[in-house]
Amino acid sequence: MGNPWNERFGSEQYVYGEEPNLFIKSQVHRLKKGRKKVVCFAEGEGRNAVYIAKQGLDVTAYDYALNGLKKTEALAESNGVKIKTEQKDLIHDSVPSAEFDAAIMVFGHFAKQDQKAVFDKLVTAVKPGGIVMLEVYSEDQVHYGTGGPKTVDMLYDPADLLQWLKGFKVVHFFYGEQERIEGQLHTGTGHVIQIILEK
């Protein structure tokens, strides 16, 4: 079977738009406090990575789809910034340990059986004292039809995330409705979970 994300990102159009996710935009000030190296998991076409790089930070973008990474590089070039890109299967491939000051993931869609493994890798990638920021669709998103997977298996249960957060300093946790206008595929009110943790 081909890579559906590679096909999705195969058009010239940025299907999720070129503007950063609003949650990341509202919280980017946390990345600037002495944190220099940021990794973006499941970064897609690069909109968040480019925005973070424009704040003067050193950004690495991971994605499974080569077409997404190519578009990330093109978007970075058109915005006058540089981003390191790396093709990674975040379920099966390892990530560097304690290399980054922050790790972010926006709408990383993974099956339930793989979600904890990806979450653990986000935490692994950051140094002690570093932060992890993510926004994902909750299971309630299936009732909204404004983007994201159509099956509950690919969405997140807030109870799971709260369980995984035990032992970390939780700076921010939100579960509820948010308006998202992100290209063609995320448009309107959706139901999300947001987390900021300090390692």
N, C-alpha and C positions, 0 to 999 in steps of 0.2 A: 504494500500500500504506500502511496506517495505521502509526502508531508503536507497536510491540509493548510498549515500555516504558511508554508512556502508558496502555495498556490494563492492563498488569500492576499499575501503581500506582493504578488507578482505584477500587479497593475502599477501604473505610474502614480495614481492617486494615493494619498495617505488615508487609508480607510478609517483610522481613528483620529485623523486630523494631525496638525503640526503643533498645536498648543499643548502645554503640559496639563496633566491631571490637576484639578483644582486643589485637591488635598495636598499633593506634593508642593504645589505653588504656595499654599498657605503655611506650610511647615518648613520650607527650604531654609529659613533663618536658623533652624536647629543644626543644619549641615555646615553652616559657616562658622560655628563656634569652635575654632581650632581643629575642625575636621577637614581633611584635604582629599582623602581618597574614598571615592564612592563607587559601589558596584550596583548596577541595575539588573535585576533578574527578570527573565521573560520580557525583555524590553521592546519587542515588536519592531516598530518602525522608527524608534528613537526619540519620540517627542519629549519624554521626561529627561532622558540622558542629555539631550542637547540643552534643555533649559538649565539643568544643574551645571553643565559645563560652562554656560554663559555667566554663571555666578563666580567663575574663577576656580572651580574645583576640578580635580583630576578624576575623570569618569571612565569606567569600563562597563560595557554593555554585553550581557549574555543573552543569546536567543538560540532557539533550535532551528529557526528558518533563516537560511542564507539570504533570501530575498529581503527579509526584514533588516538584516545587518547591513546589506548594501544600501538600503534606504536610510538607515541610521547614519552611515558614512556620508551619504549625499546631503542629508539634512544638516549634519554638522558642518560640512564644507560650505554650504550656502549661508550658514550662520556665523562663519568665521571661527569655529572652534574645532578642537581635535578630540576624538573619542577613541579609546581602544575597543575593538569589537572582537568577540570570540563566540564561535558556534559551540553551544553546550546543550546537551540533553540533561536538564536539571534533575530528572528522575534517576538517571543511571550514571552520569559523569560526576567525578569529585570536584570540589571547589577548593581554592586555597584556604588554609586555616589562618585566622587572625591577621589577614592582610589589609583589610579595609577599615576605614573609620566609620563607614555607614553602608548599609545595604537597603535597597528599596525594591519593592515589587508592586506593580499596579495591575490588577485584573489578571494575575497569573492563573490560568485555568488548568487545573489538574484533577484527576479522578480522586475520590475520597481516599483510596488506598495509598495514594502517593503524596497527599497534601502534607502530612507530618514530615516526611523525608525532605521535601523542599523547604519547609519552614526551618527544619534543623540546619539545613545548608545555609540559609540566610544568616542564622545566628553564628554558625561556624566561621563564616567568611569575615565577620567583624572582630576587631580587637576588643579586649576587655575595656569597658567604658564607652565602646562604640554603640551606635544605635541602629535599630532595624525599623523601617517604616513600611507599612503596606496598606493598600486598600483593595479589597476583593468583594465580589458579589456574594451576598448571603443566600441561603436556600430560598428565602422569600422572593428573590428576584424572578423566579419562574412565573410569578403572578403579574409581573410588571410588563414584560415583553419589550423592554427598552434597551436590550443588549445582553451580551453574555450567553453562556450555555443555556440550552433549553431543558436540561435534565438536572435534577437535584444532586445526582452523583458527582457532577462537576462544579458544584457550588459549595459554600462553606457554612458550617454550623458554628454559631458563636460559642456554644458550650465547648466544642473541640478546641477552639483557639484559646479560650480562657484556661483550659486545662494545660495547654502547651506553654502558656505564659507563666505558670507557677515557678517561683524562684527567680524571676527577673523583675527589675524595676519597671513598672508599667507607667509610662509618662502620659499616655493617651489611649483610651479605648472607646470606640463609638459603634453603635449598632442601630441602624435606622435609615430613613429616606434621605437621599441627596439628589440634587439636580445635576445631571451630567450631559453636556453637549460636546461630544468628542467624535468628530467626523460623522460618517454615515451610520456607524454600527453601535454607538452608545449615545442615544439621544432621548432625553426626557428624564423623568423621575425614576430613580432606581433604588434598590435596597442593598446597602453596603455594610461591611465591617471595616473599621479602620483601627490600626494598632501602631503605636510607637513604643518600643521597649528599649531599655538601656541594658547592655550586657554586663 
